[in-house]
Amino acid sequence: MLDIHNVEGEDVIHEHKITNSLKAIHGEYRLRLTEHQKTISSIDQVKLLAKLKNGDEIILHLVSAVHCKDGKVKRELKFSDDIKTVILGTDHKISPS
């Protein structure tokens, strides 16, 4: 659960450390963001940083992003700007989140 909600509509930056090891599949890391059933989020940007064994951090660039209803949303999530992707929890729609 990421605490990214702000009732005033201001951007919230949240850093979350993934504690389990990720495994690349065909050179890609795939993550799924799922909205809590009772909430709605407007996501502006998604970044994945990797910490190497030597302690250096690198950015793993967003290659693609697919929204279950809106399709491809990479452009909306690549930069911090006023273009956002809305994700609805299941209480706010008919299909799964």
C-alpha positions in Angstrom: 0.0 0.0 0.0 1.5 3.3 -1.1 0.3 6.4 0.5 0.0 8.6 -2.6 -3.3 10.3 -2.0 -3.7 14.0 -1.5 -7.2 15.5 -1.1 -5.9 19.0 -2.2 -4.8 17.5 -5.6 -1.1 18.3 -5.0 1.6 15.9 -6.3 2.8 13.4 -3.7 6.2 11.8 -4.2 6.4 8.4 -2.6 9.5 6.2 -2.6 8.9 2.5 -1.9 11.7 0.0 -1.5 11.0 -3.4 -3.0 12.5 -5.9 -0.5 12.3 -9.1 -2.5 14.5 -9.7 -5.5 13.1 -9.0 -8.9 13.9 -11.3 -11.8 14.3 -10.0 -15.3 12.2 -11.8 -17.9 13.6 -11.4 -21.4 15.6 -8.4 -20.1 12.5 -6.7 -18.7 11.2 -6.1 -15.2 7.4 -6.1 -15.0 5.5 -4.5 -12.1 1.8 -4.2 -11.6 0.2 -1.3 -9.8 -3.2 -2.1 -8.5 -5.5 0.4 -6.9 -7.1 -0.3 -3.5 -10.8 -1.1 -3.9 -12.0 2.0 -2.1 -9.7 4.6 -3.6 -9.0 6.5 -6.8 -5.5 7.6 -7.8 -4.2 10.0 -10.5 -0.7 8.9 -11.2 1.6 11.4 -12.9 5.0 9.6 -13.1 6.4 6.1 -12.4 10.2 5.5 -12.0 12.1 2.4 -11.0 15.5 2.8 -9.6 17.9 -0.2 -9.1 20.6 -0.4 -6.5 23.6 -2.3 -7.8 25.8 -4.6 -5.7 28.5 -1.9 -5.5 25.9 0.6 -4.0 25.4 2.7 -7.2 21.8 3.5 -8.2 20.6 3.6 -11.8 17.3 4.4 -13.4 15.6 1.6 -15.2 13.8 3.5 -17.9 10.1 3.0 -18.5 9.7 1.0 -21.7 6.0 0.5 -21.7 2.9 1.0 -19.5 -0.5 -0.5 -20.1 -3.7 0.6 -18.3 -6.4 -2.1 -18.1 -9.0 0.3 -19.7 -7.0 3.1 -21.4 -4.4 0.9 -23.0 -0.9 2.3 -23.6 -0.1 5.1 -21.0 3.7 5.3 -21.2 3.6 8.9 -22.3 1.4 9.9 -19.3 3.7 8.2 -16.8 7.1 9.0 -18.2 7.4 12.6 -17.1 6.3 14.7 -14.1 3.8 17.1 -15.7 0.1 17.8 -15.7 -0.8 14.7 -17.7 -2.0 11.9 -15.4 -3.4 8.4 -15.6 -6.5 7.7 -13.4 -6.7 4.3 -11.7 -10.0 3.4 -10.1 -10.5 0.9 -7.3 -13.1 -1.8 -7.8 -15.7 0.0 -5.7 -15.7 2.7 -8.4 -16.1 0.5 -11.4 -17.7 -2.7 -12.7 -14.5 -4.6 -13.8 -11.5 -5.6 -11.6 -9.0 -3.0 -10.7 
